[in-house]
Structure formats: structure tokens, C-alpha cells
Amino acid sequence: MKFLGQPTTVSIADIEQERADILKHVLSTVLRTDIARDIFAQVIDGLPISKTYELTITRRFDLLSRSEPSQHAKILAQASCDSTEMLDNLKLDSTAAQRFQDSQMFSSSFNMHLLELAAIAIHEMAGNLFAAFHPDGEPRSTDVGQQQFRPVNTISLSTMCYAVSGRYPRGSLDVVGYWAETHIFGGVVVFDRGPREGARQCNAAYIHPRFPAPLFQLSEHQLETLSRAGSQGSHEELGLSLPFQCGPGARQIDHYTAFRDLNIYRDRYERRVDPIPRGGPCVVRLEDHPELQEFGKKAREMFGLPQNRQ
């Protein structure tokens, strides 16, 4: 079935019912996770907590003391995640929805297009929540000096590589959406779009974590677990682990190479890369390298040292 009139956006109700039910069940499963409710509470507050804040973007030192969202925001986030209103008001990219509708049920292609729509939906929900609670933008700091120091056209609910609001159709609302994806899914959800520029193929699914971590490819098992979580009455939702983690042996790609040379992105406009690539970071995060984690675990066992807490 094709969408009539070739609209740019569609609602979940426009999608064939069986597939729409799977998408809604996946989204409901994601919204029931603690991480989704915590992130949406921060969106309702309009401010991140210290754990999710990237200081180099807006340089609001007052946010470093925020350890958790406000209680009021937590209550509102739970109510929002339990309600169907956010799902009913979603506007999804019609091209992505059409490819989801055209793919064979529970095939690899179906699973990737399902993930794409889920990421778009979470992205849109976060932006919509921010717009509803903060129509005038980010709550200001009470520190006059910090208000003057904050760079213009920036927002604290943002992540490096996706922080320039002028690049996006919805401006700062899209910046909030990318930030929410980063913490709920483990990074912005992107895809290998294939060699033809402009094609919205999904040849492989990747997660683009917080800078400077490299992109990592999601396994077939991770994609299948997400898809099975959409089956009514399935217990697979219990096995859906978010945020996604880089599995042992997963393909990892530098974000510059992925975007410029390999056509790995969700939308081409989402990022800009410098003509001259920057050097790699001097320090890497252990969680970005499962093989190093395994090496460290074996070394601690060999020398009788206590294991690190997860």
C-alpha cells in the first residue's frame, strides 16, 4: 500500500495496521525503560543533569551540580510515557514509513526500517516535549555571568556533532531530539545508505555515540531483539537492553570517515565534516572497546584482582 498524495510526513495511523501495532508496541517498550523516563524528565526540566551534560557546548557550570531531574518532571515524564498522546501526535518521515511498510515482515530490512522509525519517533517526542514545556527556550541560569558566557544559538540538551540548531528543519528541537537518542539508544541511530547519494537504503544499522567514540554496527541479534519486542504478548521486551552497547567484534568506524566516505547517516543534513579530518583523541573510553574490556577482565582474574563494577 502506498501513501496517497506522497505526503512528507505521516502518522502511525496511516501505516498498515499490523505493522503500526508492532511499531507502537516497540515504542511503548522503549518508553517503559528507566532511561527513557529519566531522559524525558530532563527534557521537561529543559536542562540536563551532570551525567548527560557536555560542558564544552554551553559552558553552564551550574549544571554540574544537577544530580537528577526534578520530582515534578519525573512525575510528568512517567505520565507522558504511559499515555498514548505522544504516539498519536507523531509525524514520521513518509519515505522511511513507506520503506518499512514495503519490507518483508521480520526480515533484516524490516528490522532496520523499524529501528529507523523508532529512532525518528523518540527524536520527535523529545522535541515536542521541549516545545510544549519551554516555548521560549532553555531555562536561564540565575548567574548573570554565565548568561553572558553562554555561546549564542546553543542549548544544553545537546551532544557534540549534533549541536548546530541552524542546520536542522526544527532547529533546537532537533538538537534536543539527537541528544535524547544519544542517551536512550546509546547514540544517534544512523544507517549505511549505500553508494548512491540521496538513497535512503538501510544496508546496515549503526550507533553514533557521544564524541569522540567511533560508530559501531548493531548486530543482527540486537536488531531482532528490538523487532521481537514489537510482537504482542512477546516476552522479548524483557531482553531489550537499552542503551545499545558495542558488542565484541562489532565493526567500528571513525565518525568522519563514516559520514564523508561511506554514506553512513540518517539524513545527509544532520552533520558537517571539516575538509581536513582531526586527529584521534588522546584518551579512549574503555566501554567503547569490548575487546579491551575482555582483556582487562582476564588480566584481573589472572592476578587475583577485584573486578570493576559495571
Secondary structure as GFF3:
##gff-version 3
##sequence-region A 1 310
A	DSSP	beta_strand	9	10	.	.	.	ID=ss1
A	DSSP	three_ten_helix	12	14	.	.	.	ID=ss2
A	DSSP	alpha_helix	17	31	.	.	.	ID=ss3
A	DSSP	alpha_helix	34	45	.	.	.	ID=ss4
A	DSSP	three_ten_helix	50	52	.	.	.	ID=ss5
A	DSSP	alpha_helix	55	58	.	.	.	ID=ss6
A	DSSP	three_ten_helix	61	65	.	.	.	ID=ss7
A	DSSP	alpha_helix	71	82	.	.	.	ID=ss8
A	DSSP	alpha_helix	85	88	.	.	.	ID=ss9
A	DSSP	beta_strand	92	93	.	.	.	ID=ss10
A	DSSP	alpha_helix	94	102	.	.	.	ID=ss11
A	DSSP	alpha_helix	108	133	.	.	.	ID=ss12
A	DSSP	alpha_helix	144	149	.	.	.	ID=ss13
A	DSSP	three_ten_helix	165	167	.	.	.	ID=ss14
A	DSSP	alpha_helix	172	184	.	.	.	ID=ss15
A	DSSP	beta_strand	188	192	.	.	.	ID=ss16
A	DSSP	beta_strand	205	208	.	.	.	ID=ss17
A	DSSP	beta_strand	215	217	.	.	.	ID=ss18
A	DSSP	alpha_helix	220	228	.	.	.	ID=ss19
A	DSSP	three_ten_helix	236	239	.	.	.	ID=ss20
A	DSSP	beta_strand	252	253	.	.	.	ID=ss21
A	DSSP	alpha_helix	255	260	.	.	.	ID=ss22
A	DSSP	beta_strand	264	265	.	.	.	ID=ss23
A	DSSP	three_ten_helix	268	270	.	.	.	ID=ss24
A	DSSP	three_ten_helix	286	288	.	.	.	ID=ss25
A	DSSP	alpha_helix	290	302	.	.	.	ID=ss26
###
